[in-house]
Amino acid sequence: MNPYSDPKDLRTFGKITEWQEEMGGKFFDWYSGVTEGDSALTEREKALIALAVSHAIQCSYCIEAYTTNSLQAGADEEQMMEAVHVAAAVKAGTTLIYARQMQRQVEKVTM
């Protein structure tokens, strides 16, 4: 694990409001509004999306939290792994699309 990370930070995340209560409160209001409960997406779907994004951005805190949230929202291991594979495929595609920039530059330099 990154020596700068501490697993206890996840449990004390709410303390971010201590030095800027107004903005911290706004963040938590917004965050809970988009991640909790059923709306256009079910809470389970939101948890799976968050789990996939957590892997794509490689946030160990988020992976821990959204693994738990996904299970609590009714997702199973197969659904969770599939969500991670979707994130991995999108991230790989993002890397590969930039190959077009490389190809254009090669054409420009070699023509």
N, C-alpha and C positions, 0 to 999 in steps of 0.2 A: 504494500500500500504506500501511496505517496506519504513521505514523512510529515508533510504539512497538513494532511487530512487527519481528522480525529472523528471516529464514529459517533462520539457523544455530541458532535455539532448538530447532527440531524435531530436529536431529541431536544435541543435547545434553540432550534431555528427561530422560534418566536421572539428571541431576544434581539433580533435585528431591529425591532421597533424602539429599543431603548435610546438610541442616539438620534432617531428621527421618527418620532411616533406617528406624525401625520402621514408621511409617505409610506411607512411600514404598514400602517393600518389600511391605507388604500390598496397596497399590494395584496394583503391578505384577504380583503373583501373581494377584490377582482379575482384572485387565485381561487378562492372557494367558489365563487360564482361560476367559473368556467370548468372546474374539475369535479364538483360534487353534484350528486343527484342526476336524475334523468331529464333530458331536454331533447333536442334533436338527436343527440347521441345518448346511449345508456351510460350509466356510471361505469359499467364493465368495459364498454368500448373506449371511454375516455381513459381508463386506467391502462388498457392495452396500448393505446396511442402513446401515453406518457412513458410507459415501459420501453417501447420501441425507440422513442426519441432519446430517452436516457442512455440507451446503448449507443445510439448514433453520436451523441455528444460526449460520451464516455464519462458520465458523472456517477461516481460510485455512490454518493449520497442518494441520488435519484433512483439508481438501480435498486438499492435496498428498499427505499420507500415504495416505489411503484411495483416491485415484486409483491410486497405485502398487500398493497392496495388491490392489485389484480386478483390475488387469491381471495381476499375479503369480498371483492365484487363478484365472485363466482367464476372467474377464468380458471382454466385448468392448465397444466404444464404444457400440453401440446399447443394450445392457443397462444400461450406466452412465448414459446419458442418460435412459432410461426410469425408472430409480431416482430420479434427480433430479426428473423430472416428477412422480412419485408424491409426493415430499416437498413439492414446490411446491403440488400440489393439496391436500394435507392442511393445509399452512400457510394457504392461501387459505380453505379451509373453516373453519379455526379463526377467522380474521378475520371471516368472514361470520356464524358462529353468534352472535357477540357483537352482531350487529344485532338479535337478538331482545331483548336487554337494552335497547337503544335504543328499540325499538318499544314495549316494556312501559312504559318511562319516559315516552315521548310520550303513551301512553294515560293514564297516571296524571296527568300534568301538564295535559292538555287535557280531561279529563273533569270 
